[in-house]
Amino acid sequence: MDEQRSPGGTGDDVGAQIASILDEASGAPSAGATGQTARPTLDREEGEIKDNVLRMGSLVEDQILAAIDALVSHDAEKALAVIVADGRINEAQRHVTTLIAKTIATQQPVARDLRFLLSLDHVAYELERIGDHASSVAKQARRLAPEPPLEHFVHLPSMGRLGAQLVHGILRALVDIDEGVARQVAAGDDEIDNLYHRTFEEVLDLMRADPANVERGARILLAAHYLERIGDRVTNIAEDVVYLASGEVEDLNP
């Protein structure tokens, strides 16, 4: 299962890039030594990193919607396209991680700037995992494509659309580091959880009623699990936004 693999799929490559950057930066001037030029450079690099994270988030949102479209339309080719496109998200995360490592090594940020960069690194990780979940939904959609729908896939379409809306919302919160919006988005995870529990109960009933429903039902339950995890990971990003805004670590999904 892709849940076990390292973020981005090639952690060793990223680690090697970071090590190389740190080696090259060993003789770089510190932020204090560069005087007034350090702050504009740091601001520019932070802005570039944030823009890359936002673009990555937009790709992830598109992937969720595309996976649900493939499921509803019984289109195996569309599902395969989602699976293949996951590589773009992995590459985007590797790029963000490399930029962050370079900025930390060459600009030596402290306090709020360091917190900002490390939080963006975690946001990129969570977005990459959401991309993996969308790809996993597409894998189930590809297998379900030749089969007739089981109760119109129960609540999967609603879960997927809501998950994409939450990703969109948390990206808006990240743009302005808006704690209030982040909390509102995190609260939306409860609706995904409710749909997941309803799906689980209804699919089990369908599987008990007719053994012919078992295989399709199992695949729907797997897809529902991945969609539910998207909500959890959006909540994790919301916690990062709250941390950036307030400096406080808070569990928004106790």
C-alpha positions in Angstrom: 0.0 0.0 0.0 1.3 3.5 -0.8 0.7 4.5 2.8 4.0 2.9 3.7 6.3 4.6 1.2 8.3 7.7 1.9 6.9 11.1 0.9 7.6 11.9 -2.8 8.6 8.3 -3.4 12.3 9.0 -3.6 13.4 10.1 -0.2 17.1 9.1 -0.8 17.3 11.4 -3.8 15.9 14.3 -1.8 18.3 13.6 1.0 21.3 13.6 -1.4 20.2 16.9 -2.8 19.8 18.5 0.6 23.2 17.2 1.7 24.8 18.7 -1.4 23.1 22.0 -0.8 24.3 22.1 2.8 27.9 21.3 1.7 27.9 24.1 -0.9 26.5 26.5 1.7 29.1 25.8 4.3 31.1 28.8 3.1 28.1 31.0 2.4 27.8 34.3 4.3 25.4 34.3 7.2 22.3 36.5 7.2 24.0 38.8 9.6 27.1 39.1 7.5 25.1 40.2 4.4 23.6 43.2 6.2 20.6 44.8 4.5 20.6 42.6 1.5 19.6 39.5 3.5 16.0 40.4 4.2 14.9 41.1 0.6 16.6 37.8 -0.4 14.9 35.9 2.3 11.5 37.5 1.5 11.9 36.6 -2.1 12.9 33.0 -1.5 10.0 32.6 1.0 7.6 33.9 -1.5 8.9 31.6 -4.2 8.5 28.6 -1.9 5.0 29.6 -0.8 4.0 30.0 -4.5 5.3 26.5 -5.3 3.3 25.0 -2.4 0.2 26.8 -3.6 0.7 25.5 -7.1 1.2 22.0 -5.7 -2.0 22.3 -3.8 -3.9 23.3 -6.9 -2.6 20.1 -8.6 -3.8 18.1 -5.7 -7.3 19.6 -5.8 -7.5 18.8 -9.5 -6.4 15.2 -8.8 -9.2 14.6 -6.3 -11.8 15.9 -8.7 -10.4 13.9 -11.6 -10.4 10.7 -9.6 -14.1 11.2 -8.7 -14.9 12.0 -12.3 -13.2 8.8 -13.4 -15.2 6.8 -10.8 -18.6 8.3 -11.7 -18.0 8.0 -15.5 -16.7 4.5 -15.3 -13.7 5.7 -17.3 -10.6 3.5 -16.8 -8.4 5.8 -19.0 -9.3 8.8 -16.9 -8.4 6.9 -13.8 -5.1 5.8 -15.2 -4.3 9.5 -16.1 -4.8 10.4 -12.4 -2.5 7.6 -11.3 0.2 8.7 -13.8 -0.2 12.4 -12.9 0.7 11.6 -9.2 4.3 11.8 -10.3 3.9 15.5 -10.9 2.9 16.0 -7.4 5.8 14.0 -6.1 8.2 16.0 -8.1 6.6 19.2 -6.9 7.2 18.2 -3.3 10.8 17.3 -4.0 11.3 20.7 -5.5 9.7 22.5 -2.5 11.9 20.5 -0.1 15.0 21.4 -2.0 14.1 25.1 -2.1 13.5 25.1 1.7 16.8 23.3 2.4 18.7 25.8 0.2 17.1 28.8 1.9 17.7 27.5 5.4 21.4 26.7 4.5 22.1 30.0 2.8 19.9 32.5 4.6 20.1 31.0 8.1 16.6 32.1 9.1 15.6 32.3 12.7 12.4 32.7 14.8 9.3 33.4 12.7 11.1 32.8 9.3 12.4 29.4 10.3 9.0 28.5 11.6 7.4 29.6 8.3 9.8 27.5 6.2 9.5 24.4 8.3 5.7 24.7 8.3 5.6 25.0 4.5 7.8 21.8 4.3 5.2 20.0 6.4 2.3 21.4 4.3 4.1 20.1 1.1 4.4 16.7 2.8 0.7 16.6 3.6 -0.3 17.7 0.1 1.9 14.9 -1.3 0.1 12.4 0.8 -3.3 13.8 -0.3 -2.2 13.3 -3.8 -1.3 9.7 -3.0 -4.8 9.2 -1.6 -6.4 10.7 -4.8 -4.3 8.2 -6.8 -5.4 5.4 -4.6 -9.1 6.3 -5.2 -8.3 6.3 -8.9 -6.9 2.8 -8.7 -10.2 1.6 -7.2 -12.1 3.6 -9.8 -10.1 1.8 -12.6 -11.0 -1.6 -11.2 -14.7 -0.6 -10.7 -15.0 0.9 -14.2 -16.2 -2.3 -16.0 -18.7 -3.0 -13.3 -22.2 -1.6 -12.8 -22.3 1.0 -10.0 -23.3 -0.2 -6.5 -25.9 2.3 -5.3 -24.3 5.0 -7.4 -21.1 4.5 -5.4 -23.0 5.4 -2.2 -21.5 8.7 -0.9 -18.1 8.6 -2.6 -18.8 11.5 -5.1 -19.9 13.7 -2.3 -16.9 12.8 -0.2 -14.6 13.6 -3.0 -16.1 16.9 -3.9 -16.1 17.9 -0.3 -12.4 16.9 0.0 -11.5 19.0 -3.0 -13.4 22.0 -1.4 -11.5 21.6 1.8 -8.1 21.5 0.0 -9.2 24.7 -1.9 -10.2 26.3 1.4 -7.1 25.5 3.2 -5.0 27.0 0.4 -6.9 30.2 0.8 -6.2 30.2 4.5 -2.5 29.6 3.7 -2.3 32.5 1.3 -3.2 35.0 4.1 -2.1 32.9 7.1 -5.7 33.2 8.2 -6.3 31.3 11.5 -10.1 31.8 11.4 -10.5 30.3 7.9 -8.2 27.4 8.8 -10.4 26.5 11.8 -13.5 26.7 9.6 -11.9 24.4 7.0 -10.8 21.9 9.7 -14.4 21.8 11.0 -15.5 20.6 7.6 -13.7 17.3 8.2 -16.5 16.3 10.4 -18.9 16.1 7.4 -16.4 13.9 5.5 -16.2 11.6 8.6 -20.0 11.4 8.7 -20.3 10.5 5.1 -17.6 7.9 5.6 -19.4 6.2 8.5 -22.7 6.2 6.5 -20.9 4.7 3.5 -19.4 2.0 5.7 -22.7 1.0 7.2 -24.7 1.1 3.9 -22.1 -0.9 2.0 -21.9 -3.5 4.6 -25.6 -3.9 4.4 -25.4 -4.3 0.6 -22.7 -6.9 1.0 -24.6 -8.9 3.5 -27.7 -8.8 1.3 -26.1 -10.1 -1.8 -22.7 -11.9 -2.1 -22.4 -10.5 -5.6 -21.9 -7.1 -4.0 -18.9 -8.1 -2.0 -16.0 -7.3 -4.4 -17.5 -4.0 -5.5 -18.4 -3.1 -1.9 -14.9 -3.8 -0.7 -13.4 -1.5 -3.4 -15.9 1.2 -2.5 -14.9 0.9 1.2 -11.2 1.2 0.3 -11.9 4.3 -1.8 -14.0 5.8 1.1 -11.1 5.2 3.5 -8.7 7.2 1.2 -11.2 10.0 0.9 -11.7 10.1 4.7 -7.9 10.4 5.1 -7.9 13.5 2.8 -10.0 15.3 5.3 -7.6 14.3 8.1 -4.6 15.6 6.2 -6.4 18.9 5.4 -6.9 19.3 9.1 -3.2 18.7 9.7 -2.5 21.6 7.3 -5.0 23.7 9.1 -3.0 23.1 12.3 0.1 24.4 10.4 -1.8 27.6 9.5 -2.9 28.1 13.1 0.7 27.6 14.2 2.0 30.1 11.7 -0.6 32.7 12.7 -0.4 32.2 16.5 2.8 30.3 17.3 0.6 27.8 19.2 0.5 24.1 18.5 -3.2 22.9 18.6 -5.0 19.7 17.8 -8.0 20.6 15.6 -9.2 17.1 15.4 -9.1 15.8 19.0 
